[in-house]
Amino acid sequence: MKIIQSIVLILLLLFTASQGMFGDEKEKVSAKLYGYVKLDAIYETGCSSHGNYTLWAKDPGNSDGLFYLTAKQTRFGLALKGISFGNFKVTGKIEVDFHSSNVPENKAYNFMRHAFLKISNGSFSIIAGQTSDIISPLYPSTLNYPVLWGAGNIGYRRPQLRVSQDFKAGKNVYTIEGGITRTIEGDYDGDGINDGIASGLPTFQARIAGKFGLGSSSSLQIGVSGHYGEIGGAVKYTSNSINVDFLLVFSKFKLIAEYFSGKNLGTFLGGIAQNINLTTNEEINAKGFFVNAVADVSKKVQFSLGYGMDDPDDANLLDGFRSKNSSLFGNFVIKLSPSLEVGLEISNWITDYLNQEQQKTLRFQNSWILSF
């Protein structure tokens, strides 16, 4: 591991030195506040994994329907900029919301989403800090907070060091990116050391993609990505994936889709958030996809329709494990002003449990959003 760290440090120093210039010590960083206030009113016929948002359906117990009212998705951040050296500019982002867990609904704690710096000359960039995964970078347009995580969409956020390079060829742009990320796992052997760091190695992620111009306001983007990580402890595990992302954009319409296949994907929100079968010491294999069509019906109305499915391998599961999860959703958002939106989403969730009763919930979500 020390060898890897030394190589990365030397490469970064050589790269900086090759530009022949370091930053001005008198230069200051500026910060611009951004974000939104969001209220979600939700009614569901069954019971969902988390209530204020959902990843899967579960046993509703004695409830006859549930109602939630929350402002926890309210989000704010600081966009940072102001440093430059040579042809490079340094920017950054710090962003939080309030979806902390195990606290009273009206006393939510802040929850770090992003905290990173970016050094870029337009085509080459380095990102250092916590931000979204390199793999599976697309998201469906949902009002539900988790954007089909656990139901066909994988990729979350974690600390990382990332390098990317764009190559332009006419109207087309080709991208190669890769990096090392923190391995997020639990302490499976109970020795007091998180098994994600016990291997002594980071998790590696990479992606190659092409964006092809189809006209003045149209484009097609296709990417292939993957990751590999090792988990230490008394029993050794691995985590890996291979993924495809697809984005077709026209002036008022876009089609978004992703596919994934891999194992031990719980911390990437795959496998319906299940990592390892600790009884058999097997990683849980899973595959899934989502597809989402988004249309700007007018300047003030946007419509989104989508479907996602996550299917763990039954051979890796025990009775009661989540064995399949799907969601069909539709929503529309109306702009009452440039900064004020109101939306309505209906989503149907169906979750299978191995050798147990299937669970369902139909959710109705009304959202009010003030952006700044």
Secondary structure, DSSP 8 states (H G I E B T S, - for coil): -HHHHHHHHHHHHHHHHHTT----TT---EEEEEEEEEEEEEEESSEESSSSS-SSEE--TT-S-EEEEE-TT-EEEEEEEEEEETTEEEEEEEEEE---SSS-TTS---EEEEEEEEEESSSEEEEEEEEE-SSS------SSTTTTBTTTB---EEEEEEEEEEEEETTEEEEEEEEEE------TT-SSS-TTTTTS--EEEEEEEEEEEEETTEEEEEEEEEEEEEE-SSS-EEEEEEEEEEEEE-SSEEEEEEEEEEES-GGGT-TTT--EETTTTEE-EEEEEEEEEEEE-SSSEEEEEEEEEEEE-GGG--TTSEEEEEEEEEEEEEESSSSEEEEEEEEEEEEEETTEEEEEEEEEEEEEEEE-
